[in-house]
Amino acid sequence: MFPGLKVVKSLNTMTAALMVNPQALAGGDHHVFVSGNDAGAKAAVSGYLKDWFGWQHIIDLGDITTARGTEMLLPVWVRLWGALQTPMFNFKIVQ
């Protein structure tokens, strides 16, 4: 129905307070993910994440099918919230 639509998924692995203010946790030293099929759309969203919200660490996971992987983080996220007694946490990826 919308053949020209470009979808980018991001910000689904953390609480809303961190989505818009990554500096509220560890000085912003944690990661956000993006998934989507259009490189230009992902670049635009990554720019918004950096410029509007101050994200420093953005990982491009690949096409839109990779968003399913981040959605699967919800069960562990809920358990972490219970264990930590706060939603103010996020993931930091180290190599």
C-alpha positions as CSV (number, residue, x, y, z in Angstrom):
1,M,0.0,0.0,0.0
2,F,3.0,2.3,0.7
3,P,5.7,1.2,-1.7
4,G,7.9,4.3,-1.0
5,L,7.8,4.0,2.7
6,K,11.1,3.8,4.5
7,V,11.1,2.3,8.0
8,V,13.9,2.5,10.6
9,K,13.5,1.0,14.0
10,S,15.5,2.2,17.0
11,L,15.1,3.1,20.7
12,N,13.2,0.0,21.6
13,T,15.8,-1.4,24.1
14,M,15.5,1.1,26.9
15,T,13.2,3.2,29.0
16,A,11.8,6.4,27.5
17,A,13.8,8.6,29.8
18,L,17.0,7.3,28.3
19,M,15.7,7.4,24.7
20,V,15.7,11.2,24.8
21,N,18.5,11.7,27.3
22,P,21.3,9.1,27.0
23,Q,23.5,11.3,29.2
24,A,21.3,10.5,32.2
25,L,23.2,7.1,32.4
26,A,27.0,6.7,32.5
27,G,27.5,10.0,30.8
28,G,25.9,8.5,27.6
29,D,28.5,5.7,27.4
30,H,26.1,3.0,26.2
31,H,24.6,2.0,22.9
32,V,21.5,2.4,20.7
33,F,20.7,0.2,17.7
34,V,19.1,1.0,14.3
35,S,17.6,-1.4,11.8
36,G,16.2,-0.6,8.3
37,N,16.3,-1.3,4.6
38,D,17.3,2.2,3.4
39,A,20.8,3.5,4.0
40,G,19.7,7.1,3.6
41,A,16.8,6.7,6.1
42,K,19.1,5.0,8.6
43,A,21.6,7.8,8.2
44,A,18.9,10.4,8.8
45,V,17.7,8.6,11.9
46,S,21.2,8.2,13.2
47,G,21.7,11.9,12.7
48,Y,18.6,12.7,14.7
49,L,19.8,10.4,17.5
50,K,23.1,12.2,17.6
51,D,21.9,15.8,17.0
52,W,18.6,15.9,18.8
53,F,19.3,13.5,21.7
54,G,23.0,13.3,22.1
55,W,23.6,9.6,21.3
56,Q,27.3,8.9,20.9
57,H,27.3,5.2,20.2
58,I,25.0,3.9,17.5
59,I,25.2,0.4,16.1
60,D,23.6,-0.3,12.6
61,L,22.4,-3.9,12.9
62,G,21.4,-4.1,9.2
63,D,18.1,-4.5,7.4
64,I,14.7,-4.3,9.0
65,T,14.6,-8.0,9.8
66,T,17.3,-7.3,12.5
67,A,14.7,-5.3,14.5
68,R,13.3,-8.6,15.5
69,G,16.4,-9.4,17.5
70,T,16.2,-6.2,19.5
71,E,12.5,-6.9,20.2
72,M,13.6,-10.2,21.7
73,L,15.5,-8.2,24.4
74,L,12.3,-7.3,26.1
75,P,12.1,-10.5,28.4
76,V,15.7,-9.9,29.6
77,W,15.0,-6.2,30.0
78,V,12.0,-6.8,32.2
79,R,14.0,-9.2,34.3
80,L,16.9,-6.7,34.7
81,W,14.4,-4.0,35.7
82,G,13.2,-6.4,38.4
83,A,16.7,-7.3,39.6
84,L,18.0,-3.7,39.5
85,Q,14.8,-2.1,40.8
86,T,15.1,0.7,38.2
87,P,14.5,1.1,34.5
88,M,17.5,3.4,34.2
89,F,19.9,0.9,32.6
90,N,21.0,0.1,29.0
91,F,23.3,-2.1,27.0
92,K,26.9,-1.3,26.3
93,I,28.6,-3.4,23.6
94,V,32.3,-4.1,24.0
95,Q,34.6,-5.9,21.6
